[in-house]
Amino acid sequence: MSGASQKQKFRSVLPHEPLPTEENGFLHLQGGFEPKKQQDKKKSKDDGADEKQNIKDYYWKETTSLEQALVNSLSTQEQHYKSLHIPFPAQAVQVLDPSPPFTKIRLQYQSPEQAHQVMIAWRKYKITPSQLFSNISLGDCDDIENNWSSSAFGSHATQATMITQIPMPQSSASAWTRSNPPKFRRLLHEHNDAKERSETRYVYITGLVDPNVIDADNDESNEKDGNGSEEESFWKQPHAVLEAIRQKFKGYDSSGDGIETFLNKKQNQLIRSLHIGMRSASDAQKIVQALQGQTVVWEYNGQRLQSDALFLDYVSVTQRSVKKSKARADGVEPERGEASRPDCTSTTASIEVPGLQVIENYLTQAQEEVLMAILTGPQAPWAPNQQNMSQTGDVKRKVQHYGYVFDYKTADVLRDRTEPGHSDCPPMPTMDGELTENGLEEDAKTGKGWEVLAGVVEKTRRCQFNANKSTGTTYPNLNQLTINYYKPGEGIGSHVDTPPAFGDGLISISLNGGIVMEFRKVDSPSTKKLVYLPPRSAVLMSGPARYEWEHMIVTRRTDCHNGQVLPRKLRVSLTLRTALTLEGAPLPLVESNKFPPVWGSQSGGDDQGDNSNAITTAALATPATERDHVHAVYDAIATQWHHTRGKRGVLWPGATQFLQRLPRGSVVADVGCGDGKYFPAVWEAGSYVIGTDISRPLLETAFGVAGEHTKPNTSEPNPNIPETRQVNEHREGLRDRPAVAVADCMHVPLRTSSVDAAICIAVMHHLSTPERRVRCIEELVRIVQPGGTINIQAWAMEQEQNSRRRFAAPDVFVPFNAQPKYLEKVEWNKNKNNTTSDSQPPESGKKASEEKPDAMEEQKSVAELYSEQYTKADYDERKGLVVFQRYCHMYRKGELEQIIEGIGGATLVESGYESGNHFVIIEVTK
Amino acid sequence: MRLLTHNYLISNVKGTKEGYPLQIEAEEVVIEDSPFDQELVTGILPKLNYEAVIGALHQVADKVEPKPADIPEKLPEGEIDTATLEALYHVLFNIHVIEGHLVCPDTGRKFPIKQGIPNMILHEDEI
């Protein structure tokens, strides 16, 4: 055991790490350097164990011949190591641990670069012990020569790890990674809380027990009981053994909380390796540095045990195991789609896939942003009822096609575009003008997402690709676009795109999130290549990459690229392909410059009904977008909305001035009044206001504020009420019972020409079609008497420089982060922990119906509970917030004015921009 | 819902001619006195459909306790004396329909009033 005396501090180098700078390089071989078992069986069966032991000793210990033979073959016998493709000789060979299958052999090379080259060769040619021993002379080893042959040794490839004397590539503890997470059972009685656990650093130790010591023990006890492995009996009380180990290393624990020790699943291998958990990174570092290569003596059961030369290495626990153990502790089954630790792209760096080309930064950030906005926004035309390849139902991820539908059932293109709802997908977006990079960028920055998409398609048709040594290849016939929406964790099975359906040249553009794509050679599936596709990149699969390699995205939540574990984000991919006729020619291009693209034969635009006055009944019915992403959202968040916004009483000064300019004694309609934030301004201007809104919960918040305005038990005004919400004492009656009605702004329930003025603040931007925007203003004009005025404000596409809001496209979802404590539908959840609170009994029937959960529901995770109650919302587990998506249409400068031009009986008086909003004031002239 | 508010509300159900005035079927009515605001009531009165005020008052009369001071059957022309204005203010501002229905005169469609808030939302087949 020459290694025992060494004091070097070794650590393995991962493929992505920089090469170390120290003088020598070391390779660490691990594997089954032992004669095959069959060899043993030829021996007498009576004393098999002893015999085996003897042989092992004989090979590695009692004679140094084998070690010497290795030295010779790897360092001096040039012919031999060259024949194994090993480029450099080893300077020294040391057998650190002869015990198979943990045999460890350390090879020293002249420089780390040499060691690195050699390691690559070991891995590439999968060198096995039998190859190593195939051509060596055992010299004087007569005794075993007869039994010995190279084939007696294992033929499994030997694992080569490059090791360095530098303990860490950089000091940061985050750089600790080893290839395998420990699979272990904890053996610590005291529970440490999650925080402690998150700071725990794991260390892997081998050699704690000198096998000879145990073996000696073995022989003795064999005489006593005659059967059973004594190794096992030694570990019969694992807790006691582990406690002894904890005692031994106590000195390295600076926290005083104790060291964690972990029992390997295979108990009888505990002797070989053990994981311990140190309470901090510095403790772990200390113990590794101090004990590397050392021997220690420890006591168990009155025995003094001598260790072998210790080998210590850092271990990182994967995200998955932490997450899973956390999930289990919560009584929840671990999330699906959690895969084992991902392979790093660097492990396949040497593999080449001909015909594959990745172009980084194919799109600019602005282009990516605007594309994400339209493709994840309210106008994204997700395809109905896609079938997946296994014909069991919908494709799990969201998919949409343009040009031609790819049918997952038949794995073919639907060449006939006429079948309603099935093959009549939207046409390819096409450009109006000329394609220029500047024009594309300008469109991106001004939110013209569909124009950008059309531009990107055209740009890709013209792009000159250089894959597979052929230069300047273009794919001018791209006529099919598939948009895939991969949530983190979602993937796609291994496949070659149907050859007769699509021509050569598949181009896939990644948006928002990067991903590692796995390629496997069809005729040699073990040949695999991992390719990282960063966001904004384009990847081309052509020639062999397209026809001879399958590609897939593994279903998991993280990828590993150049040693960094990258959590996956939402990824939207644009895949451009050339759909072919049955004869193999490109199908005709189906394209349109009408945006947004829609499913169904009406895609082409509004041919019927050019008369803008004729608003169809269909336009008046609430579209699903508004129902799910406006009405349902405000109903759910009403309490919080009022609490965090309305109560602050922040009014647009322009709207307040408009109200103040009205003659006293006016009647004002506030269409879409919400929680009645502008009511006090109307009352203080000496007028009366009737508010309408579609959200009853929001209207309810306008009530029940009586107590809020005075200090408790006094009549003094509450100083916390903002000035804009305070009303003169004699108007308190108005405040306590404001005039409101639940109504849709498509049908305002007020008499024609009845009110003196109307305001419509922050309402129009929630209307999802041009017809509805027209209708809303027509209703306002209808109810206001001639000579009266209307003030409309709506969100602007153009936001100020310092605004925290920025909109990538005119039609977007704007998230609203709801705090669960405000959400009515999980009322019981609040009260569970707080039964004595002043929670009033639920008033409306809606709340009462969700009262008590049954026992099953009690066990549901919070996230599940919310997602059941609020189907269109997401639960942000990290922040503990329910995230609602509000549909918004951002008005461009001049857009409101343009609508008003088309409306009779109204004249534009004033228009402008205020705090991120466009506003118009209209006079009714009918 | 004040009687003042009621004076402005209409039914928009498909097939209505005017949808006005809505008939009140009151189940619960409360009277809440509030300070008389002469300026406000004077400004509003000329814009009201006075007939509808009288009609509404009749419809809720049996639920109004104590009985309000009489108001004129027709809106007086010219300047109105303070006592009449106070009586009108009381009727328009202090009588609240809390529970009940508003009934469309053309179609008979009933719009519920709950907790003082009328629900004028139309069903999909009414638009």
Interface residues (C-beta under 8 A of the other chain):
Chain A: T617 L620 A621 P663 R664 G665 S666 V667 G686 S687 Y688 I690 T692 I694 R696 L699 E700 F703 E729 H730 R731 E732 G733 L734 D736 R737 A739 V740 A741 V742 A743 D744 M746 H747 V748 P749 L750 R751 S754 V755 D756 Q785 E843 S844
Chain B: M1 R2 L4 T5 Y8 L9 I10 S11 N12 Y20 E32 D33 S34 P35 D37 E39 L40 V41 T42 G43 I44 K47 N49 F93 N94 H96 K114 Q115 G116 I117 P118 N119 M120 I121 L122 E124 I127
